[in-house]
Amino acid sequence: MFAADLPELAVARGHWLRRGLIAWPADDLPAGVDPAELDWVLHWSMSEPIDPREPEPVPWGTAVLRPLSDGLPDQVARTVPHLRGHLALHVPDWVPVEEALCGQLAVSAHEPSGRLVLAGALQLPGVLDEVYAAAADATLGVDWRRDVPTLRVWAPTAQRVRLLLWGADDSLDEPPQALPMTRRPDGVWELTGAVSWRGARYRFEVTVFVGEYGRVVSNQVTDPYSVALTVNSTHSVLADLTDPAFAPALWAGTPSPPLAHPVDQVIYELHVRDFSVSDATVPKELRGSFAAFGADSNGMAHLRRLAQAGLTCVQLLPVFDNASVEERPDQRERPAKRELRAFPANSPEQQARITQAASAYNWGYDPWHYFAPEGSYAATLASADGPGRIAEFRTMVGSLHAIGLRVVLDMVFNHTASAGQDSHSVLDRIVPGYYHRLTGCGEVETSTCCPNVATEHLMAQKLMVDACVSWARHYRVDGFRFDLMAHHSRDNLLAVRAGLDALTVAADGVDGRAITLYGEGWNFGEVADNARFVQASQGQLGGTSIATFSDRLRDAVRGSGFGDPRIQGFGTGLVTADNGHVPEWNRTGSGERLASDTDLVQLGLAGTLRSYRFRANSLRRDVRGDELDYHGRQAGYADQPDEVISYVDAHDNETLFDALILKLPVDTPMRDRVRLNTVCLALATLGQSPVLWHAGTDLLRSKSLDRNSYSSGDWFNFLDFSMTDNGFAAGLPPERDNGPNWDILRPLLANPALKPAPEDIRFAHAMALDLLRLRASTPLFRLRTAAAIEAAVSFPVSGTGQQLPGVAVMAIDGTLSQDGSRLSRSVTPRGTVPQLDQGFERVVVVFNPTPGTVRQAVPFGTDGMTLHPVQAAGIDEVVRQAVVEQAGFVVPARTVAVFVQTR
């Protein structure tokens, strides 16, 4: 429909924001041209190609637009801050907006002589949100009433929508039944079916104008609210999530484990396939599937041990339907293990063969259908085809609940796998140009690596809320982790919170208020620094109990994750075990950097609170957390401890063990590497925030130094719960993300001294269990308020002459109440908040990641202090060599020692 010689009509520079308001970029005008002296025209057409050069009368609708001298009204500009400074054009009231939105749209500006000055298309989300605001309350997808389904899809710009239906027993190769759907005033199209439709397969046929094609097309698409799908998601399936046939007894009869407070969370981040695909104790047909969690296996025994020690949650990498993994097992290409094992430990051949078979494995951060479980995790092809995967997913949830673990889902609403007319695009083929965030020219933003979803738009936010509510209500999951959460607004997350809070046990079988929320608060891209809205980013979620991951503690402990992977941090030998690879630009400043990293570690142990005060090593004065610097930003950003997730490794970047391989001197003994693995984990685990561990970090898990294993196959993502092999030396990791560092990695992978023996792995696991026991048995490590932390937690030697390089000392006063007030040692007043710890009057933790024993002086008396009972009875013989002296403590090398003073 585009005029062949007017390509600018394919460029959406303008924004139709309200029925009566269009914004146009002022810099689109030629220099010196007054917009008030131009004739502005809105054009719309359902079929005829628009050519704004044509004189009236024309076979399409037109309306004269009036420039507004005051620009965008303030109440509008506040909702689209990135459009401040745009010209404001008034749209006459008589324009048939609903009709115009269903065809081609253009704006043109002309000189009084009629000469065309500019022309272009429009971005429509603003006006769609106003005109069809009522759709926010619609029930979309399939709504079952008395076994009869009603199907609804929001397609406000569509000229026609039909349901294409294949019966449950029909061949998908046969033509479907085509049934017209009825349009409602809110832009929703609906059709009520029959009882016999249960199990039927369907698609929507949406006839709609597509700007990138410049014409009306008929798209066959799956339902974006699909709860069940055929293999490889070619068709949606009519399934009722309340059908008892899909409710395994274990899931239906096992309640979610309670969580007293969000700060109590210790989370294990786990990929469904990794969990069991290499576990020989899982029946072969179940390996890599949801159903494997229901088996009596090494993996479940491992999770049970962790839960008994203090683990509270399993966070699953994306489990919704993704666009990358082939769901037919016989079509997945996987090189034979015996073939891969034949190559040297530092060979590039393993990664070459894995890369060629990428369709067999993916982390799943490429969303296709948000409401349906991923089919490649189904145990059989039959259960992948339709609703069978629903029951298997619930079996997984029930099995985890039964051993005392809550279930958190990793959700990826910030982007989709595809956009436009791509075959993996759903949303954009139903409402073109609406669901994705666009540039000033109408192109899809891709700062997330994929097409960015604009959840600031009403119906994109609705999809986000509806999906979370569906997973909570129908699968009884206990929390959500949001990928790249700062690409969403604070309002988006509050809307999710409100949607979940409305769920009750009586009405929905779940208490939505108990569901936890957290995510990645990284500030970057086109939304950075609140460019389009107030982001759900670090420091902007105060008072919500919605947490963000802290890169402050992570980077301080590990060392930089960017550039040279050998750069060291507090826990990996900075200054105290120099590996010889400090960049020349930083060599003279290593001591200063260690002081700064020590400060960041201490702030992390105190919950990364903006208001927390302590004497900083780097500044030699008392500071607040928000006065410390972290790459030009405030280091302390949380108002309360439940607004931060502390961690030292996750699925992104190298595993903790691999980071230690890269950063420690090569000749560091394996026993010391194991001990430092524990020290680094302790720096997150014994701090005042919820904690996340990457699955296998307690087993020295290695990905053969792969820093981004999202499609590196089972081979590089190996996880062995038999504690025999940690996965190191499996070949050079994939070249796509690791190639520039291959010369660094090659000699390390070839060094047999760097591969732990089974006894090293078992010892690391036992040490990790003791860390969990320390945290779980000692409420002082889990203070619930900033006031309690500020009153009770201190770093008594920080910034003083007693501070030793590379050592941190944390003291926690157990004689206070949760509001930070001091209580009598002998009397607990009735009606007051409880004491922080009923057993210990004081806890002191000495973190010593250095290679030597330290004699750490402290400015207080140590009478009556002893090693914590967990460590006194624990697996580690070395920590039992720690000594309490009158003026301080003696702590062995690469050891965390916890001392307590009993009441």
C-alpha positions, 0 to 999 in steps of 0.5 A: 500500500505504500507509494513506491517512491515515498519510503518515508511512509514506512518510517514511524516518526510520529506518535498518536498518543491520545484520541486528540493528540499526535506528537511529531519530532521537532527535528524532523522539520527543515531548519528555520521552518515554523510548524505553525506555517505548515498545513498538517494532515492525518491520512487513514486508509483501509485498502487504498495506498496513501500518497500524501502528494495527491490533491483532494479529493482522495479515496482515503480519509484525511483530517487537518491537524492543528499545531499546539503552541504549548507543546505536549500537555504536561500530564501527557508528557509525564507519561512519555518523558522521552517525547518531551520537546516533540511538536503537539498536533491536535486531532479533530474530534470527528475523526473515526479513530477506531476505524482509522486504527485498522488501516494504514496511517500517515501524517504529512506536512505541506507548504501553503503552496501544497509542496510536501515538506515531510511525511511519515507513519505513526506509532500507536500504543498511546492511543490504543491504550486510551481507546481500548483501556477497558481491555485491561479487565478482559479475560483473555485466552481460553475461559472455561465455563461448565466445560464450554470454552470461550476464546478471546484475543485482543486485536484492536487493529485487526479488520477480521479475526477467525478461529481456525479449529482442528478437532482433537482427533483431526490431522493437522495436515487437513484444512481447519474449520474456519469460524468468525470471531466477534469484535467487542468494543474493547478490541477483544475478539471472542467466540464461544465453543462447545463441550466437544472442543476439549483437546482441540487444536487452534490458531487465530487468523488475524487480518491486519495492516502490517507496517513493515509490509505496507499492506493488509495481511492475514496472519495465522498465529497461536494464542499468546495466552496458550496454556497448552501447545502441540509439539514445537508450538505449531498450534495452541491446544484447548486445555482446562487447567482446572481439569482434575486429570492434570492434578497429580496427587502429590502436587494437589496434596502438598502445600507450599513450604512456609517462609517466615520472612523474605530475608530467610530465602536461600535460593538454588538456581537450577536448570531443569535439564541440567538437574537430571540429564546426567544423573544415572539414578534417574530412569533414562526416559525421564532424564532432562524432564520435569518428571525427573523431579519425581524420581528417587535420585541422586539429584533429589537426595542432594536437594533434600540435604541442602533443604535440611541444612537450610536451603529454602527455594529452588529457582528454575531457569525459564520453564515457559515455552521457548523458541530455541529447543527442538521438542522432538527428541529424535530431531535433536542433534547431540554428539556422542559423549564417547566422541567428545571424551576422546579429545584433549582437555583443551581441544577446540573440537568439543565446542565445535561439535556442540555448536553445530547441535545448538537446537538440543539445548538452551537456557530458555531466555527466548520467550515464545508462549508465556503461559505454557510449560516448555515442551522439550522438558516433557518426558515423552513426545506424547506428553509434549503434545498437548496438556500432558506437560502440565501434569509433569510440571505440577509433579515437579512442583509437588516433589520440591514442595514435599522436601521443603523447597519453594519454587521460583520461576525465572520470567523473561518479560523484557523481550521476546524471541522474535518480532515482526512477521517472523514465524516465532513472533506471536504478539507482533503478528496480532497487534503490529507495532504495539507490544515492542518498544520502538526507536524514534523511527519505529524500529524495534529496540534490542538493547536486551539482545532481542526484541524488547517488550514495552511493558509500559504499554497497558496490554503488555503489562496485562500479559505480564501480570496475567502470566504471573497470576496464572503460574501462581494460581494454577501451578502453585509456584512461590516466587518470580525472578524477573530477567532484566527487571529494570527494563520494566517500570516500578509500576509494572512490578507493583501491578504484578504485586497487586495481582498476586496479593489478590490471590487467596487460599479460599478462592485460588488455593494460594496465598498470593501475599506469600509469593516473593519477587526479585530480579535483575535491576541493571540500568542500561539501554533506551530506558536507562536513568528513567528515560521512559519511566521510573524503572524497577532498578536498583535503588528504586524499589524501596518499601516494596520488598521486591529485591534486586541482585547486587553486583556490588558484593559479587564484583568485590568478592570475585573481581571484575567480570569484564575484560581480563578474566584474571582480575582479582577481588577480595575473595580471589587473592587481590594483593594477598595472592597476586596472580601476576596478571593485574593490568598495568594501569591498576598495579599501583592501585591494587592496595586501594582497590582492595580497600574499596573491595573490602568496603563493598564486601562489608556493605554487602554483609550489611544488606547493601543498605543506603543508610548503613554507616561504618568507617570505610577503609578506602576513605578512612572516615565514617560513611553511609552506604550511599556515599561509597562509590561503585563505578560512579553510582551509589554502592548502597541502594536498598532501604531494607534488607529484603530489597537485595539478593546477595550472590557470588555466582549465577548462570551468567559468567563463569562459575565460582570454581572457574573464576577461582581457576582463572584468578588464583595463582596457578600453583594454588593447591586444590585444598585451598581452592576448595576452601576459597570456594567456601569463603566466597560463598560465605560472604554472600550466605552470612550477610543480611539479605536473601541469598542465591547460589548457582546450582552446583556451586557447592560441588565446585561446578565447572563449565570448562571456563565457559562464561556464557553457556546458554547454548553450550549443550549438556556437555559444558553445562554438566552437573554431577550429583554423584560428586564424581566429576565437576565438569572441568577440562571438557575442552575449550568453551564455545568460541562465540563468547570465549574465543578472545580468551582461548590463549588464557584458557588453554594451558589452564584446561590442560593442567590436571592439577586444576581438576578436583578429585571426588573427595574434593567435591564431597568436602566442598559440599559438606562445607557448604552444608555447614554454611547453610546450617550456620545461617539457618540456626542463627537469626542474627544472620537474617535480620529483618529491618534496616533499623536492626542491622544499623543497630546490631551489625558493625565492622569493628576494625574497618578503617582502623589500625587493626584492619588487616589487608584482605580480611573482614571482621563482622560483629553482630549484637544479639542483645537488641530487639528487631526494631534496634532498641536495647533489651535487658539481658535478664528481662524480655518485656511483654508485648515488645518485638522479639530479641534478635537472637535468643541464644547468642549475645554476640556473633563475630565472623572473621573472613580470612581469604588470605593464604596465611593465618591471621591474628586479628585484634579487635577493640572489644573483649572476647571473654566467653566467646567460642567457635560456633556450635555448627563449626565446632561439630562440622566437617572442617578440621581447620576451622577448629584450629581457630583460637579466641585470644584476650585481644582478638582471634587467630584464624587459619588461612582461607577460612571463615570462622564464626565465634559466638558469645552465649547468653 
